Amino acid sequence: MAKIRILVADDHALVREGIIAILKLHDDIEVVGEAADGMETIRKAQTLRPDIILLDIAMPGLGGLEAAIEVKKTNPEIRILVLSQYDDKEYVSRLLKAGVSGYILKHAVGTDLISSIRAVARGEFYLYSAIASSVIGDYLSRKDAAAEDPYERLTDREKQVLKLIAEGHTHKEIASLLDISVKTVVAHYANFQEKLDIRTRAGLIKFAYQRGIVK
């Protein structure tokens, strides 16, 4: 039987080592690579073509959400299982919209982690029980309101640029991180200012923190 090929993406080396140590105890799982940030995750997803990316969301630069969006664009067959310390239901909802296959909290190690990997490998969706009910309830109560949410009018790229601006990156740095021109960054910046009706950088940063776009 073919092994489940895993790419482990987390910016903390000790966390990666601990996860890999757990995974190596199971004969049906093979760790094919590691990544320490969003851009490295995207590159290694392209070259290694793992079955599943075990993805942390709180990484520097291009974060987990942005990496997930890019991976699903270029390699939609790769399944993404988010491993996070955050149980913020709004953040979970955004990841679900990005196409991730599962979400598990970091303290759920061992059996829960392996069960989630195997479920996602079978094509199932896995949501850790501690947050499943709140996320589903939140989705049902807000799905009609989402159409009126100005943030949901932003494109994936505009959301990426917004996050990076809120983290304090310059236009030149963002252009480098996303491999686009500074002119394109400026165009995205102007577009989401208009869509959100927020005209100042300070206002955008405040919005990003209030929405949980940055932590």
Order of alpha helices (4+ residues) and beta strands (2+ residues): beta-alpha-beta-alpha-beta-alpha-beta-alpha-beta-alpha-beta-alpha-alpha-alpha-alpha-alpha
